[in-house]
């Protein structure tokens, strides 16, 4: 079966609303490489959108899944529980920021974790309003879309959305929004639209993913923590994309030294298996009554086995430290290229969560066309890249943290050629 034949079948059988970037079809993968059905090889700098920090088919994950496969694949945790769920909850409680008592509930997707974070926050506070940020992405469910601060393509045509969700600007100095301006907008919101005593939670990504890989300044996060404490508002940190060593810390919020009340986790938690988690203060997590949380597939045994192996790999292979090393190599290369690629306006990132933003030389206007061109050139040479940003003018880099040094060098050479038009 060829890529062309599969593409024709895909167009006939699946809806256009499921947007697909590549027009080739995966046959097999290993670590940071993918081979398609025609045996063409690609270097994977997307990693399933930050899902594969431990790479494709890490042998320790495969072994853990195979071992669990020989025992049982599903009981529904709410019907017949199992030890793996409890062990993973214990480990996440221990490794997430804060020395307070915590509890963890497991789900299947990041959007589910976000939905349940809002449920828990409302149950714990008795309040209903929620504040999110422009440019943020929190999932494709109805509440996830309501929280997401980007209309196209995520929200267009799907409203109305759940009410009492408000947005304020995210601090992005490159686009003229300082941390002070963002905090001032929050205070204006309190004066103009919603009494802070009615706000259950403020939710944000410590580094925006879809929004452009902008990191919230530590001072901003600390000020936001104070605002929440002043008004009895819960601080929810969405670490779905940023978690598990990607930013050079186990969790991105650690860069700010802030302890959230609730954290949503997913993506690289289980190395490619569908698993998400909501971790929070024990008394907050216990607010919903029995039966208020859960899901038929929530905390799948195979995914949990993989997640436990992921946590071991992160520690044993020192992937937190490796993220910083690899990210710096990438930033050094991009900063060298700034001298000869006038479209490069910004190179940014924490650890290996790096982005490069492009503008039109002279005017400084966002340049999504050049961004797409670089992505297309790279793909033609066998390097998979993802774009991001409200204006679609940034490329984000999400290579596996286990990538071999020689393969990283090859990828950086392809990237340079794509930027230079070679």
C-alpha positions in Angstrom: 0.0 0.0 0.0 1.4 3.4 -1.0 1.1 6.8 0.7 -1.0 8.0 -2.2 -3.4 5.1 -1.9 -3.7 5.5 1.8 -4.3 9.3 1.4 -7.2 8.6 -1.0 -8.7 6.1 1.4 -8.3 8.5 4.3 -10.0 11.4 2.5 -12.9 9.2 1.6 -13.3 7.6 5.1 -12.5 10.3 7.6 -13.7 13.9 8.1 -11.8 17.0 7.1 -12.2 18.4 10.6 -9.5 16.0 11.7 -6.6 18.0 10.2 -3.5 15.9 9.3 -0.2 17.6 8.6 1.8 14.9 6.9 0.6 13.0 3.8 2.7 9.9 4.4 1.7 7.0 6.7 3.8 5.6 9.5 4.9 2.0 9.3 7.3 1.8 12.2 9.3 4.0 14.6 12.2 3.9 17.0 13.4 6.6 19.4 13.5 9.8 17.2 12.9 8.2 13.8 9.8 7.2 11.8 9.7 5.1 8.6 6.6 5.3 6.4 4.9 2.6 4.4 7.3 3.3 1.5 10.3 3.0 3.8 11.2 6.7 3.7 12.8 7.8 6.9 12.0 10.9 9.0 13.5 12.5 12.0 10.7 13.2 14.4 10.9 16.7 16.0 7.2 16.6 16.8 7.1 13.5 19.1 3.4 13.1 18.8 3.0 16.7 20.1 5.3 16.4 23.1 4.1 12.8 24.0 7.4 11.0 23.4 9.9 12.6 25.7 11.2 9.1 26.1 11.2 8.4 22.4 9.3 5.9 20.2 9.2 2.3 21.6 11.6 2.7 24.5 12.5 -0.9 25.4 11.7 -0.4 29.1 8.3 0.8 28.3 7.7 -2.0 25.9 8.7 -4.5 28.5 6.5 -3.0 31.1 3.5 -3.0 28.8 4.1 -6.6 27.7 4.4 -7.7 31.4 1.0 -6.0 32.2 -0.5 -7.5 29.0 0.1 -10.9 30.5 -1.9 -10.1 33.6 -5.0 -8.0 32.6 -5.9 -5.1 30.3 -9.0 -3.7 31.8 -11.2 -4.0 34.8 -12.4 -0.3 35.1 -10.6 1.0 38.2 -13.9 2.2 39.7 -15.2 -1.4 39.7 -12.1 -3.5 40.5 -9.1 -1.4 41.5 -5.4 -2.4 41.0 -2.1 -1.6 42.6 -0.5 0.2 39.6 -3.1 3.0 39.9 -2.2 3.5 43.5 1.5 3.3 43.0 1.5 5.9 40.2 -0.7 8.2 42.3 1.8 7.9 45.1 4.7 8.7 42.9 3.1 11.7 41.3 2.0 13.0 44.7 5.6 12.8 45.8 7.3 14.3 42.7 5.1 17.3 42.0 5.8 20.7 43.7 4.9 21.2 47.3 5.4 19.3 50.5 1.7 19.3 51.4 -0.6 16.3 51.3 -1.7 15.5 47.8 -4.0 13.2 45.9 -4.1 12.1 42.3 -6.9 11.0 39.9 -6.1 9.4 36.6 -7.8 10.0 33.3 -7.2 9.2 29.6 -6.5 12.6 28.0 -5.2 16.1 28.8 -8.6 17.6 28.1 -10.2 15.2 30.6 -7.7 16.2 33.2 -8.6 19.9 32.5 -12.3 19.2 32.7 -11.9 17.5 36.0 -9.7 20.2 37.4 -12.6 22.7 36.8 -15.0 20.3 38.4 -12.8 19.8 41.5 -12.2 23.6 41.7 -15.9 24.4 41.6 -16.7 21.6 44.1 -14.0 22.8 46.5 -14.8 26.5 46.4 -18.5 26.6 45.8 -17.8 29.1 43.1 -18.4 28.9 39.4 -16.3 31.5 37.4 -12.9 30.5 35.8 -10.2 32.8 34.4 -7.9 31.6 31.6 -5.5 33.4 29.2 -5.4 34.5 25.6 -3.4 32.2 23.5 -3.8 29.3 25.9 -4.8 25.8 24.8 -6.6 23.4 27.1 -8.3 20.9 24.9 -11.1 20.3 22.4 -13.9 19.4 24.7 -16.6 22.0 25.3 -15.0 23.3 28.6 -11.6 22.9 27.0 -12.6 25.1 24.1 -14.2 27.6 26.4 -10.9 27.9 28.3 -8.8 27.9 25.2 -7.8 31.4 24.1 -7.6 30.9 20.4 -10.6 30.9 18.1 -9.3 29.5 14.8 -9.3 26.6 14.4 -10.3 25.3 17.8 -13.5 27.2 18.6 -14.9 28.4 15.2 -18.4 27.1 14.6 -18.7 25.1 17.8 -20.3 27.6 20.3 -22.0 28.4 22.5 -19.5 27.3 25.2 -19.9 26.9 28.9 -20.4 30.2 30.6 -18.5 32.1 33.3 -15.1 31.7 31.6 -13.1 34.9 31.2 -9.8 35.6 29.5 -7.0 38.1 30.2 -3.9 38.7 28.1 -0.9 36.4 28.6 2.4 38.2 29.3 4.3 38.2 26.0 6.7 41.2 25.9 7.5 40.4 22.2 3.9 41.3 21.4 3.7 44.3 23.7 2.1 42.6 26.8 4.2 43.0 29.9 3.7 41.0 33.1 2.5 44.2 34.7 0.0 44.8 31.9 -1.4 41.2 32.2 -1.8 41.6 36.0 -3.5 45.0 35.5 -5.9 43.4 33.0 -6.8 40.8 35.7 -7.6 43.6 38.1 -9.7 45.3 35.5 -11.6 42.1 35.0 -12.3 42.0 38.7 -13.7 45.5 38.5 -15.6 45.3 35.3 -16.8 41.7 34.8 -16.5 39.3 37.7 -16.3 39.6 41.5 -13.1 37.7 42.5 -15.2 36.1 45.3 -17.1 34.3 42.5 -13.9 33.0 40.8 -13.2 29.3 41.5 -9.9 29.1 39.7 -7.3 30.7 37.4 -5.8 28.2 34.9 -2.8 28.7 32.7 0.1 27.0 31.0 3.5 28.0 32.6 4.8 27.8 29.0 2.1 28.2 26.4 2.1 25.3 23.9 -0.1 26.0 20.9 0.1 29.7 21.9 3.8 30.0 20.9 6.1 28.5 23.6 6.0 31.7 25.6 7.1 31.2 29.2 5.4 33.2 31.9 8.0 35.2 33.8 8.6 33.8 37.3 7.7 37.2 38.9 4.3 37.0 37.1 3.6 33.5 38.4 4.6 34.6 41.9 2.2 37.6 41.7 -0.6 35.4 40.3 -0.1 33.1 43.3 -0.5 36.1 45.6 -3.7 37.2 43.8 -5.1 33.7 44.2 -4.3 33.6 47.9 -5.7 37.0 48.5 -9.1 36.1 47.0 -9.4 32.4 47.9 -9.0 31.4 44.2 -7.4 28.1 43.2 -4.3 28.2 40.9 -4.5 25.4 38.3 -1.3 24.9 36.3 -1.7 23.0 33.0 1.5 21.0 32.5 0.0 18.7 29.8 2.7 19.8 27.3 5.4 21.1 29.6 5.7 18.3 32.1 8.1 15.4 32.5 11.5 17.0 31.9 10.7 18.9 28.7 11.7 22.3 30.1 14.8 21.3 31.9 12.9 20.8 35.1 10.5 17.9 35.8 7.7 20.4 35.7 7.8 23.9 34.1 6.3 25.6 37.2 9.4 24.8 39.1 11.3 27.5 37.2 9.1 30.0 39.0 9.2 28.4 42.4 5.4 28.5 42.7 3.3 25.8 44.2 -0.1 25.3 42.4 -3.2 24.0 44.0 -4.0 21.7 41.1 -1.9 20.4 38.2 -3.0 18.7 35.0 -0.6 16.2 33.4 -0.7 14.1 30.3 1.2 13.7 27.0 4.7 12.3 28.0 3.4 10.9 31.3 2.9 7.4 29.7 5.3 7.6 26.7 2.6 7.2 24.0 -0.1 5.4 25.9 -3.3 7.4 26.6 -3.0 8.6 30.2 -3.6 11.8 32.1 -3.5 12.9 35.7 -5.0 15.6 38.0 -2.8 16.2 41.0 -3.8 18.5 43.8 -4.0 19.4 47.5 -5.6 16.5 49.3 -8.4 18.5 50.8 -9.3 20.1 47.4 -9.2 16.8 45.6 -11.5 15.2 48.2 -14.2 17.9 47.5 -16.2 15.9 44.9 -18.4 13.1 46.3 -17.7 9.4 45.5 -18.7 8.9 41.8 -18.1 12.5 40.9 -14.8 11.7 39.3 -13.6 8.9 37.0 -14.2 7.3 33.6 -14.6 3.9 32.1 -11.0 3.9 30.7 -9.5 6.3 33.2 -6.2 4.9 34.5 -5.9 2.1 31.9 -3.6 -0.6 33.4 -1.3 -0.8 30.3 -0.9 3.0 30.3 -0.1 3.0 34.0 2.5 0.3 33.5 4.1 2.4 30.8 3.9 5.5 33.0 5.7 3.8 35.9 8.5 2.9 33.4 8.6 6.4 32.1 9.3 7.8 35.5 12.1 5.3 35.9 13.6 6.2 32.5 13.4 10.0 33.3 15.4 9.4 36.4 17.9 6.8 35.3 18.7 8.4 32.0 18.9 11.9 33.5 16.5 13.4 30.9 15.9 16.5 32.9 19.6 17.4 32.5 19.6 16.2 28.9 16.7 18.5 28.0 18.8 21.5 29.0 21.8 20.3 27.0 19.9 19.6 23.9 17.8 22.7 24.1 21.0 24.8 24.4 22.5 23.2 21.4 19.4 24.0 19.4 19.2 27.6 20.6 22.9 28.1 19.9 22.4 26.9 16.3 19.3 29.1 15.8 21.0 32.2 17.2 24.0 31.6 14.8 21.5 31.5 12.0 19.9 34.8 13.1 22.8 36.6 11.5 21.9 35.3 8.0 18.2 34.7 8.3 16.6 38.1 8.8 13.1 36.6 9.4 14.2 35.3 12.8 12.8 37.6 15.4 13.1 35.5 18.5 14.7 32.3 19.7 13.3 31.3 23.1 12.7 28.4 25.3 13.2 26.6 28.6 15.2 23.4 28.4 14.2 21.6 25.3 10.9 23.4 24.9 12.3 25.8 22.2 10.6 27.9 19.6 11.8 30.3 16.8 9.5 33.1 15.7 9.5 34.7 12.3 8.6 38.1 11.1 8.7 40.0 7.8 12.1 41.8 7.6 11.6 45.6 7.9 8.0 45.7 9.0 8.2 43.2 11.9 4.8 41.8 11.0 4.3 38.1 11.7 5.3 35.9 8.8 3.3 32.7 8.8 4.1 32.1 5.1 7.8 31.9 5.7 7.1 29.7 8.7 5.2 27.3 6.6 7.9 27.4 3.9 10.6 26.4 6.4 8.3 23.5 7.7 7.7 22.3 4.2 11.4 22.5 3.2 12.4 20.5 6.3 9.8 17.8 5.7 11.0 17.4 2.2 14.4 16.7 3.6 13.1 14.3 6.2 12.6 16.4 9.3 9.2 16.7 10.9 8.5 20.1 12.5 5.4 21.7 14.1 4.3 25.3 13.9 2.5 27.2 16.7 1.5 30.7 17.8 -1.6 32.8 17.6 -0.3 34.2 14.3 1.1 30.8 13.1 4.6 32.3 12.7 6.6 30.1 15.1 8.2 26.7 14.8 8.3 24.6 18.0 10.7 21.8 18.6 9.6 18.7 20.5 12.2 16.1 19.7 12.5 13.1 22.1 14.9 13.8 24.9 16.5 10.4 24.2 17.6 11.4 20.7 21.1 10.3 19.8 23.7 13.0 19.4 24.5 12.1 15.8 20.8 12.2 14.8 20.5 15.6 16.5 23.4 16.9 14.4 21.7 15.6 11.3 18.5 17.3 12.2 20.2 20.6 12.9 21.9 20.5 9.5 18.5 19.9 7.8 17.0 22.8 9.8 19.7 25.1 8.7 19.2 24.2 5.1 15.5 24.7 5.4 16.0 28.2 6.9 18.5 29.2 4.3 16.5 27.7 1.4 19.1 25.2 0.3 
